[in-house]
Amino acid sequence: MDPDAVREAFAFDHQPAPTGVSFGPGALGELPRIIDRLGLRRVLVLSTPGRGRLADTVAELLGDRCVGVCAQARMHVPSTVVEQVRAQARDRTADGCVAIGGGSTTGLAKALALDPGLPYVAVPTSYAGSEMTPIWGMTEDGRKTTGRDPVVLPRAVVYDAELTLSLPAGTSVTSGMNAIAHAAEALYAPDTSPFVALLAEEGVRRLAGALSAIAKEPSDLVARNDALYGAWLCGTCLGATTMSLHHKLCHVLGGALDLPHAETHTVVLPYVLVFNSEAAARQLAPLGNALSTSNPPAALQDLARRLGAPRSLRELGMAAADLDKVARLVVAQPYANPRPFGLDDARALLHRAHLGLDV
């Protein structure tokens, strides 16, 4: 076989994330030791308002290492919130953060890691997996800006499934579907690798099984642990690769219309996979293996349906009048995707997702 053809078929680059991971039920108890190991002395605890009580528990666990709790994190990381929390960090001379919560809290910690450069430890309480990615995002004036910078990765992540037991079954499902989207899109990224494919297949397999179990019995700690493990693997996939069409669509929908993040991923993913399925059939094979199907888009849509997740963008609050605006924003900047994507494609895909049509 010609050497150039071999290189094209098999060559890849992979840069593992430098983030340490502590995993297992009860792992939260390791947090003081982790903070000490990182040399942090004045830590600000971040959360959403709904996780304020848990943030207070973390503050008590840290003792005099903690200089305050900031329960202001919000979905899509509004720039106004970021500025407020930056001011609090300066006033309290914080030298680091602990982000306890879901993707909104991790997103706020990433913004602080970007500027003013505060290192942080992530303690996820959902299954998004975003803590394993160097991707940051902030929303201002209805537009979400994203970027990629290794400085926003946490110094350590504490995965404790006991902290996810209170996550409602419905939120657990959409959060896990968000993570599955990370793995699915990483499979056909221009910088994917065999390592990513292995992680994606195992991550999706674990999550799909765990979400079904959680929907039946939310207190199933084994299923919760499996879901968190799957989320870690799926997040690692996206952290190693470039975002494509699916994430672009979801970021525009979130920034422009303030649609709920995980639910938007859940609805949109099957439609993007159908659009890319022919151009990326070989790359998407691990997704089919993980779901035991020859039709991953339909299997994911069926899984979401069976577990009671939203099926359409209309359910999430998107109006038909928003379709053209969103389509134009999606195609305004170029980005990697295995199949070319124009304005008519954007309108057609969004139309189907808006109505929740079968894939």
PyMOL commands that set and color helices and strands:
alter all, ss='L'
color gray80, all
select helices_A, chain A and resi 3-10+27-37+49-65+79-91+103-114+130-132+150-152+161-164+169-187+194-216+221-239+245-257+261-276+285-291+296-306+320-330+343-355
alter helices_A, ss='H'
color red, helices_A
select strands_A, chain A and resi 20-23+43-46+66-70+96-101+120-124+135-140+143-148+156-159
alter strands_A, ss='S'
color yellow, strands_A
deselect
rebuild
show_as cartoon
